[in-house]
């Protein structure tokens, strides 16, 4: 996801809580930044932050 799109998502989402259900790699001017973006709210996370969020989720069946 382009950084510009992530910032637009953040503005549209506002201060609502988000459980960050899915992530996309972040790009800026066509180059990979190394960060990840929540596809729902546009929050930007480092690789480590994303890994910790995913690892902290509990699997329910």
Rosetta constraint file for C-alpha pairs under 8 A:
AtomPair CA 1 CA 5 HARMONIC 6.70 0.50
AtomPair CA 1 CA 6 HARMONIC 6.89 0.50
AtomPair CA 1 CA 24 HARMONIC 6.03 0.50
AtomPair CA 1 CA 25 HARMONIC 6.03 0.50
AtomPair CA 1 CA 26 HARMONIC 5.04 0.50
AtomPair CA 1 CA 27 HARMONIC 5.86 0.50
AtomPair CA 1 CA 37 HARMONIC 7.19 0.50
AtomPair CA 2 CA 6 HARMONIC 6.48 0.50
AtomPair CA 2 CA 26 HARMONIC 5.83 0.50
AtomPair CA 2 CA 27 HARMONIC 4.70 0.50
AtomPair CA 2 CA 28 HARMONIC 5.65 0.50
AtomPair CA 2 CA 29 HARMONIC 7.54 0.50
AtomPair CA 2 CA 30 HARMONIC 7.60 0.50
AtomPair CA 3 CA 7 HARMONIC 6.24 0.50
AtomPair CA 3 CA 26 HARMONIC 6.15 0.50
AtomPair CA 3 CA 27 HARMONIC 5.86 0.50
AtomPair CA 3 CA 28 HARMONIC 5.37 0.50
AtomPair CA 4 CA 8 HARMONIC 6.34 0.50
AtomPair CA 4 CA 28 HARMONIC 7.66 0.50
AtomPair CA 5 CA 9 HARMONIC 6.22 0.50
AtomPair CA 5 CA 42 HARMONIC 7.83 0.50
AtomPair CA 6 CA 10 HARMONIC 6.23 0.50
AtomPair CA 6 CA 37 HARMONIC 6.71 0.50
AtomPair CA 6 CA 39 HARMONIC 7.91 0.50
AtomPair CA 6 CA 41 HARMONIC 7.89 0.50
AtomPair CA 6 CA 42 HARMONIC 4.47 0.50
AtomPair CA 6 CA 43 HARMONIC 7.09 0.50
AtomPair CA 6 CA 44 HARMONIC 7.66 0.50
AtomPair CA 7 CA 11 HARMONIC 6.29 0.50
AtomPair CA 7 CA 42 HARMONIC 6.34 0.50
AtomPair CA 8 CA 12 HARMONIC 6.22 0.50
AtomPair CA 8 CA 42 HARMONIC 7.55 0.50
AtomPair CA 9 CA 13 HARMONIC 5.91 0.50
AtomPair CA 9 CA 40 HARMONIC 7.49 0.50
AtomPair CA 9 CA 41 HARMONIC 5.64 0.50
AtomPair CA 9 CA 42 HARMONIC 4.85 0.50
AtomPair CA 10 CA 14 HARMONIC 6.11 0.50
AtomPair CA 10 CA 41 HARMONIC 5.51 0.50
AtomPair CA 10 CA 42 HARMONIC 4.77 0.50
AtomPair CA 10 CA 43 HARMONIC 6.41 0.50
AtomPair CA 13 CA 41 HARMONIC 5.50 0.50
AtomPair CA 13 CA 42 HARMONIC 7.80 0.50
AtomPair CA 18 CA 40 HARMONIC 7.66 0.50
AtomPair CA 18 CA 41 HARMONIC 6.70 0.50
AtomPair CA 20 CA 38 HARMONIC 5.51 0.50
AtomPair CA 20 CA 39 HARMONIC 7.47 0.50
AtomPair CA 20 CA 40 HARMONIC 6.59 0.50
AtomPair CA 20 CA 41 HARMONIC 7.31 0.50
AtomPair CA 21 CA 38 HARMONIC 7.29 0.50
AtomPair CA 21 CA 39 HARMONIC 7.70 0.50
AtomPair CA 21 CA 40 HARMONIC 7.25 0.50
AtomPair CA 22 CA 38 HARMONIC 5.81 0.50
AtomPair CA 22 CA 39 HARMONIC 5.77 0.50
AtomPair CA 22 CA 40 HARMONIC 7.29 0.50
AtomPair CA 23 CA 36 HARMONIC 6.07 0.50
AtomPair CA 23 CA 37 HARMONIC 5.31 0.50
AtomPair CA 23 CA 38 HARMONIC 4.56 0.50
AtomPair CA 23 CA 39 HARMONIC 5.51 0.50
AtomPair CA 24 CA 36 HARMONIC 5.49 0.50
AtomPair CA 24 CA 37 HARMONIC 5.20 0.50
AtomPair CA 24 CA 38 HARMONIC 6.50 0.50
AtomPair CA 24 CA 39 HARMONIC 6.36 0.50
AtomPair CA 25 CA 32 HARMONIC 7.36 0.50
AtomPair CA 25 CA 33 HARMONIC 7.99 0.50
AtomPair CA 25 CA 34 HARMONIC 7.23 0.50
AtomPair CA 25 CA 35 HARMONIC 6.24 0.50
AtomPair CA 25 CA 36 HARMONIC 4.59 0.50
AtomPair CA 25 CA 37 HARMONIC 6.26 0.50
AtomPair CA 26 CA 32 HARMONIC 6.07 0.50
AtomPair CA 26 CA 33 HARMONIC 5.81 0.50
AtomPair CA 26 CA 34 HARMONIC 6.77 0.50
AtomPair CA 26 CA 35 HARMONIC 5.43 0.50
AtomPair CA 26 CA 36 HARMONIC 5.17 0.50
AtomPair CA 26 CA 37 HARMONIC 5.98 0.50
AtomPair CA 27 CA 31 HARMONIC 5.19 0.50
AtomPair CA 27 CA 32 HARMONIC 4.43 0.50
AtomPair CA 27 CA 33 HARMONIC 5.49 0.50
AtomPair CA 28 CA 32 HARMONIC 6.52 0.50
AtomPair CA 28 CA 33 HARMONIC 6.51 0.50
AtomPair CA 34 CA 46 HARMONIC 7.08 0.50
AtomPair CA 34 CA 47 HARMONIC 6.99 0.50
AtomPair CA 35 CA 44 HARMONIC 6.69 0.50
AtomPair CA 35 CA 45 HARMONIC 5.67 0.50
AtomPair CA 35 CA 46 HARMONIC 4.69 0.50
AtomPair CA 35 CA 47 HARMONIC 5.91 0.50
AtomPair CA 36 CA 44 HARMONIC 5.70 0.50
AtomPair CA 36 CA 45 HARMONIC 5.13 0.50
AtomPair CA 36 CA 46 HARMONIC 6.13 0.50
AtomPair CA 36 CA 47 HARMONIC 6.65 0.50
AtomPair CA 36 CA 50 HARMONIC 7.08 0.50
AtomPair CA 37 CA 42 HARMONIC 5.60 0.50
AtomPair CA 37 CA 43 HARMONIC 5.56 0.50
AtomPair CA 37 CA 44 HARMONIC 4.55 0.50
AtomPair CA 37 CA 45 HARMONIC 6.18 0.50
AtomPair CA 38 CA 42 HARMONIC 4.91 0.50
AtomPair CA 38 CA 43 HARMONIC 5.30 0.50
AtomPair CA 38 CA 44 HARMONIC 6.59 0.50
AtomPair CA 38 CA 45 HARMONIC 7.93 0.50
AtomPair CA 45 CA 49 HARMONIC 5.65 0.50
AtomPair CA 45 CA 50 HARMONIC 5.86 0.50
AtomPair CA 46 CA 50 HARMONIC 6.19 0.50
AtomPair CA 47 CA 51 HARMONIC 6.15 0.50
AtomPair CA 48 CA 52 HARMONIC 6.16 0.50
AtomPair CA 49 CA 53 HARMONIC 6.24 0.50
AtomPair CA 50 CA 54 HARMONIC 6.20 0.50
AtomPair CA 51 CA 55 HARMONIC 5.98 0.50
AtomPair CA 52 CA 56 HARMONIC 5.99 0.50
AtomPair CA 53 CA 57 HARMONIC 6.65 0.50
